[in-house]
Amino acid sequence: MNQKSRFALFFGNRGFFPASLQAEAREEFPRVLEAAGHEVLMLDAEATRYGAVETSQEGQVFANFLRENQGKFDGVILSLPNFGDENGAVAALKDARVPILVQAYPDEFDRMGPALRRDAFCGKLSIMDVFYQHDLKFSALKPHVISPVSERFKANLDHFDRLCRVVKGFQNLVVGAIGARTTAFKTVRFDEVALQRAGITVETIDLAVVIARVKTVAKGDNAYKEKLEELQAYTTWDGVPDAAIDNISRLGVVLDELIEEYKMDAIAIRCWIELQEQLGISPCVLLGLLNNKGTIAACEVDVCNAVAMAALSLASGRPATLLDWNNNYGEEDDKCILFHCGPVPSDLMTNKGQVSDHLILVNAVGENHGFGCVVGRIAPAELTFGGMMTDAGRVKVYLGNGRFTEDPIPSNFFGAAGVAEIAGLQDVLLHVGMNGYRHHVGVTSGNYVAPIQEALEKYVDFHVTIPQSE
């Protein structure tokens, strides 16, 4: 989940500036990136003048270099050791098909004479101007000029890395819709074609097929034995009937098989009421386990928010989960309880949790027919949240940040839950309700609103809002 991006390095040049500036950058920049855990691709120094790009002809050499290495890099860092040539840059990068970060070196007061000055401050504006004219998508961050060895550049690099992870993860994303949405939840309806036009494929699997396959899984199969061991190590099963553990393990095998067969990056499953009626289980613990291992898993066939969870997890490098905007927290306007029946990955909880019966559905299906929920508490941490929907052919997203607190929740509170403190929470909730978003919200650890917003808005072409800033 936390694999760093691989970058292709581009150096822009203006020939009347000293070659020493290019030589310094070619030595310095890869060292900085590799120290931060990134692999680097770089054009040979002999391929063009100093291995940089000044003319359109040199730009074509670099474009060929990218074409030969297509699929081996997740983003391009366009570095300007000096002013740089905008025409060469366009020729080099117009078909890059990955995010591009424009970085410019700062001038120094004691190196402003003709022999040593850079003028990259001005050159960066020219590059950005012509990229804009060509409708070439790119990223630029503050401050306008920055040395790659500075502490401030570390934050820029981290932002761009997480942005690239989201964009890469959304290329040919496959989401499995396991079962039809339950009739009661029209809240999770979505436009499959709108997602497809964004490169996101939805594969639909009938729940009857899943249940039939569950019944064919043999206890002697290695896959069954491995899943049973994995589940027993993952959480606490005290008091859970053997029959429930057996069927949960069988369902886990089938979900793993479907994910592999259809190359799914995420799933959203119909989690009630057939699984309780026909198998006597709830799938929550399996969803938490999948999320913990990096396969996005949402409940209640909320396909759109499975996609939102993917963005959150790709950016954070941590598991994501799907929760309900569920309860007020007394009279505190900026606090609420976020909850679900138990799909929260253990990495986001204070402990492994305890598998329980489904205490909400027990009134409909009776006792001992819904084991698979997980009771636990979400660990205190910063959080990034987000929700997604389709509307009139467009994909819309809202994002925000806050933190899970150490505030107590009543001891008899069912499922996995945490108290979230979110500045402007009432504005967020109003935005969610007034714009037709779901009662669900995806969350992950950390604060990564900025790179997710830029990735989805600029490179994936979603409509993104930050209601906390409205």
C-alpha positions as CSV (number, residue, x, y, z in Angstrom):
1,M,0.0,0.0,0.0
2,N,2.9,2.4,0.7
3,Q,5.1,1.8,-2.3
4,K,6.8,5.1,-3.3
5,S,6.4,6.4,-6.8
6,R,9.1,6.0,-9.5
7,F,10.0,9.3,-11.2
8,A,11.5,10.2,-14.6
9,L,13.7,13.3,-14.2
10,F,13.7,16.1,-16.9
11,F,16.2,19.0,-16.9
12,G,15.4,22.1,-18.8
13,N,18.2,24.2,-20.3
14,R,19.0,27.5,-21.9
15,G,22.4,27.1,-23.6
16,F,23.9,30.5,-22.7
17,F,23.8,29.5,-19.0
18,P,26.8,27.6,-17.6
19,A,26.9,23.8,-18.0
20,S,27.9,23.5,-14.4
21,L,24.3,24.2,-13.3
22,Q,23.1,21.2,-15.2
23,A,25.9,19.0,-13.9
24,E,25.1,20.0,-10.3
25,A,21.4,19.2,-10.8
26,R,22.1,15.8,-12.4
27,E,24.2,14.8,-9.4
28,E,22.0,16.4,-6.7
29,F,18.4,15.6,-7.7
30,P,18.7,11.8,-8.1
31,R,20.5,11.6,-4.8
32,V,17.7,13.5,-3.1
33,L,15.0,11.3,-4.6
34,E,16.7,8.0,-3.9
35,A,17.3,9.1,-0.3
36,A,13.6,9.6,0.0
37,G,12.9,6.0,-1.3
38,H,12.1,6.8,-4.9
39,E,13.6,5.0,-8.0
40,V,14.7,7.4,-10.7
41,L,14.9,7.3,-14.5
42,M,17.2,9.8,-16.2
43,L,18.3,10.5,-19.8
44,D,21.9,9.8,-20.4
45,A,24.1,12.9,-20.2
46,E,25.4,12.2,-23.7
47,A,22.0,11.9,-25.3
48,T,21.6,15.7,-25.6
49,R,23.6,18.7,-24.5
50,Y,24.4,17.9,-20.8
51,G,21.5,15.3,-20.8
52,A,19.1,18.3,-20.6
53,V,16.5,19.6,-23.1
54,E,16.7,22.9,-24.8
55,T,15.4,22.6,-28.3
56,S,12.4,20.8,-29.8
57,Q,14.8,18.3,-31.3
58,E,16.2,17.5,-27.9
59,G,12.7,17.4,-26.6
60,Q,11.9,14.6,-29.1
61,V,14.9,12.7,-27.9
62,F,13.4,12.9,-24.3
63,A,10.0,11.9,-25.6
64,N,11.4,8.8,-27.2
65,F,13.2,8.0,-23.9
66,L,9.8,8.2,-22.1
67,R,8.1,6.1,-24.7
68,E,10.8,3.4,-24.4
69,N,10.2,3.4,-20.6
70,Q,6.4,3.7,-20.7
71,G,5.0,2.0,-17.6
72,K,8.2,2.2,-15.7
73,F,7.6,5.7,-14.1
74,D,4.6,7.1,-12.3
75,G,5.4,10.8,-12.7
76,V,7.8,13.3,-14.2
77,I,9.7,15.9,-12.3
78,L,10.6,18.8,-14.6
79,S,13.6,20.5,-13.0
80,L,14.9,23.9,-14.1
81,P,18.5,24.4,-13.0
82,N,18.3,27.6,-15.2
83,F,15.6,29.4,-17.2
84,G,14.8,26.4,-19.4
85,D,13.3,26.3,-22.8
86,E,9.5,26.0,-23.0
87,N,9.3,24.6,-26.6
88,G,11.7,21.8,-25.8
89,A,9.7,21.0,-22.7
90,V,6.4,20.8,-24.6
91,A,7.9,18.5,-27.2
92,A,9.4,16.3,-24.5
93,L,6.4,15.9,-22.2
94,K,3.2,16.5,-24.3
95,D,2.6,12.7,-24.4
96,A,4.0,11.8,-21.0
97,R,0.5,10.6,-19.7
98,V,1.6,10.9,-16.1
99,P,1.5,13.8,-13.6
100,I,4.3,16.4,-14.1
101,L,5.8,18.5,-11.3
102,V,7.5,21.7,-12.4
103,Q,10.4,22.7,-10.0
104,A,12.7,25.6,-10.4
105,Y,16.0,26.3,-8.6
106,P,16.3,29.5,-6.6
107,D,19.0,32.1,-7.3
108,E,21.4,33.1,-4.6
109,F,22.3,36.7,-3.7
110,D,26.0,36.0,-4.0
111,R,25.6,34.2,-7.4
112,M,23.7,36.8,-9.5
113,G,26.4,37.7,-12.0
114,P,26.0,36.5,-15.7
115,A,28.3,33.5,-15.1
116,L,26.3,32.0,-12.2
117,R,22.7,33.3,-12.2
118,R,19.9,30.9,-13.0
119,D,16.7,33.0,-13.8
120,A,14.6,29.8,-13.2
121,F,12.2,32.0,-11.3
122,C,11.2,33.6,-14.6
123,G,11.7,30.5,-16.7
124,K,9.2,28.5,-14.6
125,L,6.4,31.0,-15.5
126,S,7.2,30.6,-19.2
127,I,7.1,26.8,-18.9
128,M,3.7,27.0,-17.1
129,D,2.4,29.5,-19.6
130,V,3.1,27.3,-22.6
131,F,1.9,24.1,-20.9
132,Y,-1.3,25.9,-20.2
133,Q,-1.6,26.9,-23.9
134,H,-1.1,23.3,-24.9
135,D,-3.7,22.1,-22.3
136,L,-0.9,20.0,-20.8
137,K,-1.7,19.1,-17.2
138,F,1.0,19.8,-14.7
139,S,1.5,20.5,-11.0
140,A,3.3,23.4,-9.3
141,L,3.7,23.9,-5.6
142,K,4.7,26.6,-3.2
143,P,7.3,28.2,-2.9
144,H,7.7,29.3,-6.6
145,V,11.4,28.4,-6.5
146,I,13.0,25.8,-4.2
147,S,16.1,23.8,-3.9
148,P,15.6,20.0,-3.9
149,V,17.9,19.7,-0.9
150,S,15.8,22.0,1.3
151,E,13.4,20.8,4.0
152,R,10.5,22.5,2.3
153,F,11.0,20.4,-0.8
154,K,10.5,17.3,1.2
155,A,6.8,18.3,1.7
156,N,6.5,19.1,-2.0
157,L,7.9,15.7,-2.9
158,D,5.6,13.9,-0.5
159,H,2.6,15.7,-2.0
160,F,3.6,14.8,-5.5
161,D,4.4,11.2,-4.6
162,R,0.9,10.7,-3.0
163,L,-0.8,12.5,-6.0
164,C,1.0,10.1,-8.4
165,R,0.0,7.1,-6.4
166,V,-3.7,8.1,-6.7
167,V,-3.5,8.8,-10.4
168,K,-1.7,5.5,-11.1
169,G,-4.1,3.6,-9.0
170,F,-7.1,5.0,-10.9
171,Q,-5.8,3.9,-14.3
172,N,-8.0,1.0,-15.2
173,L,-9.3,0.6,-11.7
174,V,-11.7,-2.4,-11.4
175,V,-14.4,-2.5,-8.7
176,G,-16.5,-5.6,-8.0
177,A,-20.2,-5.1,-7.2
178,I,-20.9,-8.3,-5.3
179,G,-24.7,-8.6,-5.3
180,A,-27.4,-6.0,-6.2
181,R,-27.9,-3.1,-3.8
182,T,-30.6,-3.8,-1.3
183,T,-33.9,-2.2,-2.3
184,A,-34.1,-0.2,0.9
185,F,-30.8,1.6,0.1
186,K,-31.5,3.8,-3.0
187,T,-28.9,6.0,-1.4
188,V,-26.1,4.0,-3.0
189,R,-27.4,4.2,-6.6
190,F,-24.7,5.2,-9.1
191,D,-24.0,5.7,-12.8
192,E,-21.8,2.9,-14.0
193,V,-21.1,4.6,-17.4
194,A,-19.9,7.8,-15.7
195,L,-17.3,5.7,-13.8
196,Q,-16.3,3.8,-17.0
197,R,-15.7,7.1,-18.8
198,A,-13.2,7.9,-16.0
199,G,-11.5,4.6,-16.6
200,I,-13.2,2.7,-13.7
201,T,-14.7,-0.6,-14.6
202,V,-17.5,-2.2,-12.5
203,E,-17.8,-6.0,-12.6
204,T,-21.1,-7.3,-11.2
205,I,-21.4,-10.7,-9.5
206,D,-24.8,-12.1,-8.5
207,L,-25.0,-12.9,-4.8
208,A,-26.7,-16.2,-5.6
209,V,-23.6,-17.2,-7.5
210,V,-21.4,-16.3,-4.4
211,I,-23.6,-18.2,-2.0
212,A,-23.6,-21.3,-4.3
213,R,-19.8,-21.2,-4.5
214,V,-19.5,-20.9,-0.7
215,K,-21.3,-24.2,-0.3
216,T,-18.8,-26.0,-2.6
217,V,-15.7,-25.0,-0.6
218,A,-14.3,-28.0,1.1
219,K,-12.8,-27.9,4.6
220,G,-9.9,-30.0,3.3
221,D,-8.9,-27.4,0.7
222,N,-5.6,-25.6,1.3
223,A,-7.4,-22.3,0.6
224,Y,-9.9,-23.0,3.3
225,K,-7.3,-23.9,5.8
226,E,-5.2,-20.9,5.1
227,K,-8.2,-18.5,5.3
228,L,-9.3,-20.1,8.6
229,E,-5.8,-19.6,10.1
230,E,-5.6,-16.0,8.7
231,L,-9.0,-15.1,10.3
232,Q,-8.1,-16.6,13.6
233,A,-4.9,-14.6,13.8
234,Y,-6.6,-11.4,12.6
235,T,-9.1,-10.9,15.4
236,T,-10.7,-12.5,18.5
237,W,-13.4,-15.2,18.1
238,D,-14.4,-16.0,21.7
239,G,-18.0,-17.4,21.8
240,V,-18.5,-17.5,18.0
241,P,-20.2,-20.7,16.9
242,D,-18.1,-23.1,14.8
243,A,-20.7,-23.0,12.0
244,A,-20.3,-19.3,11.7
245,I,-16.5,-19.5,11.6
246,D,-16.8,-22.2,9.0
247,N,-19.1,-20.2,6.7
248,I,-17.1,-17.0,7.1
249,S,-14.0,-18.8,6.1
250,R,-15.7,-20.3,3.1
251,L,-17.0,-16.8,2.0
252,G,-13.5,-15.5,2.5
253,V,-12.1,-18.1,0.0
254,V,-14.8,-17.2,-2.5
255,L,-14.2,-13.5,-2.3
256,D,-10.4,-14.0,-2.7
257,E,-11.1,-16.2,-5.8
258,L,-13.4,-13.6,-7.4
259,I,-11.0,-10.8,-6.7
260,E,-8.3,-12.8,-8.5
261,E,-10.5,-14.0,-11.3
262,Y,-11.7,-10.5,-12.2
263,K,-8.5,-8.6,-11.2
264,M,-10.5,-6.5,-8.8
265,D,-8.8,-3.6,-7.0
266,A,-11.9,-3.0,-4.8
267,I,-15.2,-4.6,-4.0
268,A,-18.6,-3.5,-2.6
269,I,-20.7,-6.3,-1.3
270,R,-24.4,-6.8,-0.5
271,C,-24.0,-7.5,3.2
272,W,-27.6,-8.0,4.3
273,I,-30.0,-9.8,4.6
274,E,-29.4,-12.9,2.4
275,L,-26.0,-13.7,4.0
276,Q,-27.6,-13.8,7.4
277,E,-30.7,-15.8,6.2
278,Q,-28.9,-18.3,4.1
279,L,-25.4,-18.6,5.6
280,G,-26.0,-17.3,9.1
281,I,-23.1,-14.8,9.0
282,S,-22.2,-11.2,8.4
283,P,-19.2,-10.4,6.1
284,C,-17.8,-7.4,8.1
285,V,-14.7,-9.2,9.5
286,L,-13.8,-10.2,6.0
287,L,-14.1,-6.7,4.7
288,G,-11.9,-5.4,7.5
289,L,-9.3,-8.1,6.7
290,L,-9.3,-7.2,3.0
291,N,-8.9,-3.5,3.8
292,N,-6.1,-4.3,6.1
293,K,-4.2,-6.1,3.3
294,G,-4.8,-3.4,0.7
295,T,-7.8,-4.6,-1.2
296,I,-10.6,-2.0,-0.8
297,A,-13.7,-3.5,0.6
298,A,-17.0,-1.6,1.1
299,C,-20.3,-2.8,2.4
300,E,-23.9,-2.2,1.3
301,V,-22.8,-2.3,-2.4
302,D,-21.6,1.3,-2.1
303,V,-19.5,1.2,-5.3
304,C,-18.9,5.0,-5.4
305,N,-17.5,5.1,-1.9
306,A,-15.4,2.0,-2.6
307,V,-13.7,4.2,-5.3
308,A,-13.4,7.0,-2.8
309,M,-11.8,4.6,-0.3
310,A,-9.3,3.7,-3.1
311,A,-8.2,7.3,-3.4
312,L,-7.8,7.7,0.3
313,S,-5.8,4.5,0.7
314,L,-3.6,5.2,-2.3
315,A,-2.7,8.6,-0.9
316,S,-2.1,7.6,2.7
317,G,-0.4,4.3,2.1
318,R,-2.6,3.0,4.9
319,P,-5.9,1.0,5.0
320,A,-9.2,2.9,4.5
321,T,-12.6,2.0,5.7
322,L,-16.3,2.9,5.2
323,L,-18.3,4.3,8.1
324,D,-21.7,5.9,8.7
325,W,-22.1,9.5,9.7
326,N,-24.0,8.0,12.6
327,N,-24.4,9.9,15.9
328,N,-24.1,13.3,17.4
329,Y,-21.7,13.6,20.3
330,G,-23.7,15.3,22.9
331,E,-24.0,19.0,22.1
332,E,-20.5,19.4,20.5
333,D,-21.0,20.8,17.1
334,D,-17.6,19.7,15.8
335,K,-17.8,16.1,17.1
336,C,-19.7,13.0,16.0
337,I,-19.6,9.2,16.2
338,L,-18.5,7.5,13.0
339,F,-19.6,3.8,13.0
340,H,-20.1,0.7,11.1
341,C,-20.9,-2.9,12.0
342,G,-17.3,-4.0,11.9
343,P,-15.5,-3.6,8.5
344,V,-12.8,-1.4,10.1
345,P,-9.3,-2.8,9.5
346,S,-7.4,-3.7,12.6
347,D,-4.6,-1.4,11.7
348,L,-7.0,1.5,12.3
349,M,-8.3,0.2,15.7
350,T,-7.0,0.3,19.2
351,N,-6.9,-3.6,19.2
352,K,-7.9,-6.6,17.2
353,G,-11.6,-6.3,18.2
354,Q,-14.1,-9.1,19.0
355,V,-16.3,-10.9,16.5
356,S,-20.0,-10.6,17.5
357,D,-23.5,-11.4,16.3
358,H,-25.2,-8.6,14.4
359,L,-27.1,-7.0,17.2
360,I,-29.0,-4.7,14.9
361,L,-30.3,-7.4,12.5
362,V,-31.0,-9.8,15.3
363,N,-34.6,-8.4,15.4
364,A,-35.1,-9.5,11.8
365,V,-33.1,-12.8,11.5
366,G,-32.9,-13.9,15.2
367,E,-29.9,-14.6,17.3
368,N,-26.9,-16.5,16.1
369,H,-27.6,-15.7,12.4
370,G,-25.3,-12.7,12.0
371,F,-21.9,-13.5,13.4
372,G,-19.1,-11.7,11.6
373,C,-19.5,-8.1,13.0
374,V,-16.5,-6.8,14.9
375,V,-16.8,-4.8,18.1
376,G,-13.9,-2.4,18.6
377,R,-12.8,1.2,18.9
378,I,-11.0,3.3,16.2
379,A,-7.6,4.5,17.4
380,P,-7.0,8.2,18.0
381,A,-5.2,9.7,14.9
382,E,-5.5,12.3,12.2
383,L,-8.0,11.4,9.6
384,T,-8.8,12.2,6.0
385,F,-12.4,11.6,4.9
386,G,-14.2,11.6,1.6
387,G,-17.4,10.7,-0.2
388,M,-18.2,10.1,-3.8
389,M,-21.3,10.1,-6.0
390,T,-22.3,10.2,-9.7
391,D,-24.6,13.0,-10.8
392,A,-25.7,13.8,-14.4
393,G,-22.8,11.9,-15.9
394,R,-20.1,13.4,-13.7
395,V,-18.3,12.0,-10.7
396,K,-18.3,14.2,-7.7
397,V,-16.2,14.0,-4.5
398,Y,-16.0,15.9,-1.2
399,L,-13.0,15.7,1.0
400,G,-11.9,16.9,4.4
401,N,-9.8,16.3,7.4
402,G,-10.1,16.0,11.2
403,R,-9.0,13.6,13.9
404,F,-10.3,10.6,15.9
405,T,-10.2,11.5,19.5
406,E,-9.8,9.6,22.8
407,D,-13.3,10.6,23.8
408,P,-15.3,7.7,25.3
409,I,-18.2,5.9,23.6
410,P,-20.9,4.1,25.7
411,S,-19.7,0.6,26.6
412,N,-22.8,-1.0,25.1
413,F,-22.2,0.7,21.7
414,F,-22.3,-2.0,19.0
415,G,-19.8,-2.4,16.2
416,A,-16.6,-0.5,15.4
417,A,-16.7,3.2,16.1
418,G,-14.8,6.3,17.0
419,V,-15.4,9.9,18.0
420,A,-14.3,12.2,15.1
421,E,-13.6,15.9,15.7
422,I,-13.9,17.9,12.5
423,A,-13.7,21.6,12.2
424,G,-16.8,22.9,10.5
425,L,-18.6,19.6,10.9
426,Q,-22.0,21.2,10.6
427,D,-21.1,22.7,7.3
428,V,-19.7,19.4,6.1
429,L,-23.0,17.6,7.1
430,L,-25.1,20.3,5.4
431,H,-23.0,19.9,2.2
432,V,-23.4,16.1,2.3
433,G,-27.1,16.3,2.7
434,M,-27.8,19.2,0.3
435,N,-25.8,17.7,-2.5
436,G,-27.1,14.2,-2.4
437,Y,-24.1,12.3,-1.0
438,R,-24.5,9.1,0.9
439,H,-24.8,8.6,4.6
440,H,-21.5,6.7,4.3
441,V,-18.0,8.3,4.4
442,G,-14.6,6.8,3.7
443,V,-11.8,7.5,6.1
444,T,-8.0,6.8,6.3
445,S,-5.2,7.9,8.7
446,G,-3.3,11.2,8.2
447,N,-4.1,14.4,6.4
448,Y,-3.8,14.0,2.6
449,V,-6.7,16.2,1.4
450,A,-4.4,18.4,-0.9
451,P,-2.8,15.6,-3.0
452,I,-6.0,13.7,-3.3
453,Q,-7.9,16.8,-4.4
454,E,-5.3,17.7,-7.0
455,A,-5.0,14.1,-8.3
456,L,-8.8,13.7,-8.7
457,E,-9.6,17.2,-9.9
458,K,-6.7,17.8,-12.3
459,Y,-5.7,14.4,-13.6
460,V,-8.8,12.2,-13.2
461,D,-11.3,15.1,-14.0
462,F,-13.6,14.6,-11.1
463,H,-15.5,17.5,-9.5
464,V,-14.0,18.0,-6.0
465,T,-15.2,20.2,-3.1
466,I,-13.8,20.9,0.3
467,P,-16.8,21.8,2.4
468,Q,-14.7,22.9,5.4
469,S,-13.4,25.8,3.3
470,E,-16.7,27.0,1.9
